[in-house]
Amino acid sequence: MPIFSIRSLSSKILLVLLAFAASLTAVYLFLSSHVEVVDNTLTSTLNVSKNSVSVLKINKEIVELQRDISVFSSSGSSAIYEKIVSNHAKITIKLTEIQAKVPSEEEKRLIDFLLEIVNRYGSNLSVLMQRYQERKHLLETQLPEVFTKAEAYLRPQLAGDDISQKKITIYQILDLWMTLYRDANLYLTQKDYKKKKAVFDGLAEIDRRLLISKELSDENVAKLQALSHRFRDVFNGSIQANRNYLTLVNVVMAGDAVEFSNLVDKLRADSLTRLDNIRNTAEAKILEFDRMIKSAMVVGILFLVFFVLFFHFHIIRSIKRLTKNFQHCIEGDLSDEIKDLDRKDEIGTLANAANQFKLLSEALIEAKRVAEYTSKIKSDFLANMSHEIRTPMNGILGMVRQLRNTGLNKNQMDMLELVDSSGKSLLVILNDILDLSKIEAGKIELESQPFEIEKLLYELEQTGKTLNKSSSAELTIMNTVPANLRVFDGDVIRLKQVLLNLLSNAIKFTEQGTVKLRVDLQKQDASNATLKFSVSDTGIGIPQDRIEKLFEAFSQADTSITRRFGGTGLGLTISNKLLDLMDSKLEVESRVGEGSTFSFTITLPVSKGVDKKEAPKYQKLSRNITENIEVLLVEDNKVNQIVTKSMLKDLGLVNITLAENGLEAVQLCEEQDFALILMDMQMPKMDGPTAAQHIRKLRNYPDIPIIALTANVLEQDKKRCFEVGMNAFISKPIDYQAFVEAISRAIEKPGVTHSPSQSGSA
């Protein structure tokens, strides 16, 4: 299939997404352009508003500038003049900056006019200072100088104490000069316009008095007339200078200020008009923008609906249907029809995969059925094989036990021991095969019961001595666990099985030397303890390249070992698998010719269910039961009848009634009372569990002990025995110690049900 195909589901999705992206891009570009227009409108509005505010501020500064000029005209302060010049320069700079930013030609033209007025204003400032200096010179220098000369000329002529007509005339003329000078100053500085006429009238009066004076010499008159004419000329010059100065201040410059204000008002009006136009344009654009947003939302929703519908009907619905098909196939329902098989995209590929999965599921279901049938055949075969072998083995080993109690010579006893050893070896092989089968089928469940480590080691020591009869190896057991940590919770039967396998191998492969079983405490906390078990020997050892194969079923380190020592090669395999169930692992250290050490570490809870101080001593169970009770033995095999009856008689139980099948047992129980029933499981006419169910329903048998004696040792067989009301389970070949223990418990505590771990080994 090409990478990009219109039939590809990813291509279809990509096309839809591209169309959706293109529509969004178009809407984005259109909206961006309108947003730009609105943004420009807002920018223009801000600029116009900002320029208008700036010009209004400048107008205010012009008014303040004109007010400072008025103050300067009165005071002549140089500081005020410098302030005026500085403020004028700042106004010029601000107006120039505004001129550069104004976008409108009309506004720019008005700003040019304002700038022209400001520049003219600046030119008049220099003229203002010039005229102020001229006016000042006339008022403060020349006019006082003429007055001072006239006064200086007249006052010396008043010397002396005599009062004459001349002094009176001079006093009168001096008074006129002083009044004249005062009126001139009031007119020129205080703008007292009435004093102008007073000044000229005073000058005329002085001239008249000089003309009519008889007391003054001609020289005095001529001198005073010259000073009068000079004062008149200076006064007229001062009037003209004052008029020019005030005209510049109050007319020219004030007129410029007024004209500036008028232009500012016009500029403000134009700005308001522009703002109205901008606002109207912005409103229109915003309305259009609003319509486009709504249109874009409608288009987007339509595309989204299309996209959702496309995915739902073209993809999601098909995927849900295929998911349902797969789920039904997983659940075993293969009746669904697989649709979309003709599609050419990924959905079609999935549909075909689902169809193949359906076909495979049909094949797997059939294969599972065949496998389950095969497994059932295997289980039935193992059960039948176990039963058929264990039944004669029980007769063989039972007769061996009976023969030991007869008078035999040494040769006969040796031959009997060989028969017993061979039978037990065959039993070990049978048990190993059954154990491996149960482990591989996952049918072994570990128990958790309190057990004492000392009792476990004692039992291992006794069993090890039995195994060690054919070897000269010395067996040593070492326990370093503290005395306060001797009771633990765990599956002691499986732990014992592992340790027995290790001891059996160590003894078997050590013809001379030592075999040591050691238990050490590794670590401890409030509720758990970690123990290390190790079994060491000084036997033949194992080559390094063969160690990994030790844990494979039916394999040993060397084929010659099987010929020399025997064995199936299942012991270590079973032990390792059992340890795996206990979260542990078997470790091996070995050297050829020097020996081997098998060890494992296991963490066990410290038991609180047994009072360690009151733990029973490990004594052999008494085999003498003197109670004369009625026993019903239900057994169809003649040899096993003889063996079991012999074992019962050894215990002192001689009142034995025999039944050869379950139906006969039920009939006997209906006819008479029995205190103990030993029941085989697999019998003709009626099996043991069925017979036990019928017996439990009888009026006198709800609590009578029923002990299963059977060659069926699978877990389901044990469970079935206890489910139908049996009290104990003893497997064949019958272990005499387990047999005695079960009988004793049944007689001492009738009606108490014992678990498989309490009733003897399988």
Secondary structure by P-SEA (a helix, b strand, c coil): ccccccccaaaaaaaaaaaaaaaaaaaaaaaaaaaaaaaaaaaaaaaaaaaaaaaaaaaaaaaaaaaaaaaaaacccaaaaaaaaaaaaaaaaaaaaaaaccccaaaaaaaaaaaaaaaaaaaaaaaaaaaaaaaaaaaccaaaaaaaaaaaacccccccccccaaaaaaaaaaaaaaaaaaaaaaaaccccccaaaaaaaaaaaaaaaaaacccccaaaaaaaaaaaaaaaaaaaaaaaaaaaaaaaaccaaaaaaaaaaaaaaaaaaaaaaaaaaaaaaaaaaaaaaaaaaaaaaaaaaaaaaaaaaaaacccaaaaaaaaaaaaaaaaccccccccccccccaaaaaaaaaaaaaaaaaaaaaaaaaaaaaaaaaaaaaaaaaaaaaaaaaaaaaaaaaaaaccccaaaaaaaaaaaaaaaaaaaaaaaaaaaaaaaaccbbbbbbbbbaaaaaaaaaaaaaaaaccccbbbbbbbcccccccccccaaaaaaaaaaaaaaaaaaaccccbbbbbbbbccccccbbbbbbbbbbcccccccccccccccccccccaaaaaacccccaaaaaaaaaaaaacbbbbbbbccccccccbbbbbbcccccccccccccccccccccccbbbbbbbcccaaaaaaaaaaaaaacccbbbbbccaaaaaaaaacccccbbbbbcccccccaaaaaaaaaacccccccbbbbbcccccaaaaaaaaaacccccccccccaaaaaaaaaaaaacccccccccccccc
